[in-house]
Amino acid sequence: MNLAKYIDHTLLKPDATFEHIKTLCEEAKTYQFYSVCVNPMWVKTAKQMLRGSDVKVCTVIGFPLGAATLETKVFETKNALENGADEIDMVMNIGAFKSGNKEYVQREIESIVKEAASRQAVVKVIIETGLLSDDEIKQACLLVERAQADFIKTSTGFLADGVKLEQIELIKSVAGGRLGIKASGGIRNAGFAKKLIQAGATRLGSSRSVALVQAEEA
């Protein structure tokens, strides 16, 4: 298992500097991670730093709360794509979802998927599993599938609860084979990372990526 090829090498801290982003991109090239995942401000910078490599640039939309308006998220997406983003990790409107307003949430995702399609960009929808019951996770999976996004992503990583193995198994049982599954939040060692992949994760989001692959190589 080449763990590096599953990993979105992630730096979303609010105090990330230019030098931090530079290091992130250099590490991504060295270890051949699938992508770097950065806040929208750094998309253009990361794209320039990664020019000539196979590493993609991923960014986050409506992050980390998901509570921005649909129009704001669409603008964020368009701007990110113009700056060179290859992949969009959007936070669904969790408050609207839990209020039962599934139609709004689906329309929001569809709007971003449509925007991303103009640049052949991948869309991952963060459903924040730590805030959802198992039944709500199932409902969210079906909603994301109907909206024709590419991936379900478990978490922002900003909650105390990281991804759990049983959540990946649940998502796979509902949407496996039809949607990619990105596990994120609290992936602290290579053993757990491999278990997540074996359970159905097709991508991993981690800020500890270098330590994960070094442990795998040891």
C-alpha positions, -999 to 999 in steps of 0.1 A, spaced: 0 0 0 15 33 -11 0 55 16 13 88 2 -9 84 -29 -41 85 -7 -31 116 12 -42 152 9 -13 169 27 -32 194 48 -25 228 64 -57 248 73 -45 265 105 -54 302 106 -18 312 115 -2 294 85 24 316 69 40 317 34 69 297 47 46 271 62 28 267 28 62 265 10 73 237 33 39 219 28 44 220 -10 80 209 -8 70 180 14 42 171 -10 66 169 -39 92 149 -19 68 123 -7 45 125 -37 13 131 -18 -19 132 -39 -25 168 -31 -20 197 -8 -51 211 10 -49 248 18 -71 277 26 -84 297 -4 -59 325 2 -30 301 -6 -44 284 -37 -25 305 -62 7 303 -42 5 265 -39 -3 262 -76 28 281 -85 50 262 -61 38 229 -74 41 237 -111 57 208 -130 47 182 -104 18 158 -102 6 171 -69 -29 186 -71 -42 217 -52 -72 212 -30 -90 240 -11 -119 243 13 -152 262 8 -175 274 36 -149 263 60 -150 253 88 -187 259 98 -206 254 65 -229 283 75 -221 307 47 -249 315 22 -251 294 -10 -242 325 -31 -210 330 -10 -200 294 -13 -204 295 -51 -184 327 -54 -157 311 -32 -156 281 -55 -154 302 -86 -126 323 -72 -107 292 -60 -110 275 -95 -98 307 -112 -67 307 -89 -59 271 -99 -77 247 -75 -81 212 -88 -103 199 -59 -129 216 -38 -137 204 -2 -169 221 7 -187 220 41 -223 213 37 -248 236 55 -251 214 86 -276 236 103 -299 235 73 -295 197 70 -304 192 107 -333 215 103 -347 192 77 -341 215 48 -325 189 26 -337 206 -6 -316 236 2 -285 215 10 -289 195 -22 -293 227 -42 -262 242 -25 -241 211 -34 -254 210 -69 -245 246 -75 -209 240 -64 -207 208 -85 -219 228 -115 -193 255 -110 -165 229 -105 -176 210 -136 -166 240 -157 -130 233 -147 -132 195 -144 -126 199 -107 -134 173 -81 -159 181 -53 -158 166 -19 -186 173 6 -177 175 42 -207 163 63 -190 166 97 -198 131 110 -191 141 146 -223 162 146 -245 135 129 -263 104 141 -258 72 120 -292 78 104 -282 113 95 -249 101 80 -269 78 58 -292 106 47 -263 129 40 -246 102 19 -277 98 -3 -281 136 -6 -245 141 -17 -249 113 -42 -281 129 -56 -263 162 -59 -236 144 -81 -206 153 -60 -175 131 -62 -167 124 -26 -181 122 9 -156 137 34 -161 129 70 -148 159 90 -133 194 90 -108 183 117 -119 213 137 -141 193 161 -127 172 190 -141 141 174 -120 128 146 -130 101 120 -140 68 134 -136 34 116 -172 25 119 -182 58 102 -162 48 71 -178 14 72 -212 30 74 -205 54 45 -192 26 24 -223 5 30 -244 34 17 -223 49 -10 -193 27 -16 -184 22 -52 -205 52 -63 -187 80 -43 -152 84 -31 -147 85 7 -123 109 23 -114 102 59 -101 132 79 -96 144 114 -75 126 140 -55 103 117 -24 101 140 -6 69 129 0 48 99 -18 17 113 -50 36 117 -46 52 83 -43 17 67 -74 5 86 -94 34 73 -84 25 37 -92 -12 43 -126 -1 57 -134 19 25 -116 52 25 -102 62 -9 -85 94 3 -71 106 36 -68 142 48 -40 147 73 -17 174 87 6 146 99 12 132 65 50 131 67 50 112 100 24 87 85 45 78 55 78 78 74 62 53 99 51 32 69 86 31 55 103 23 88 
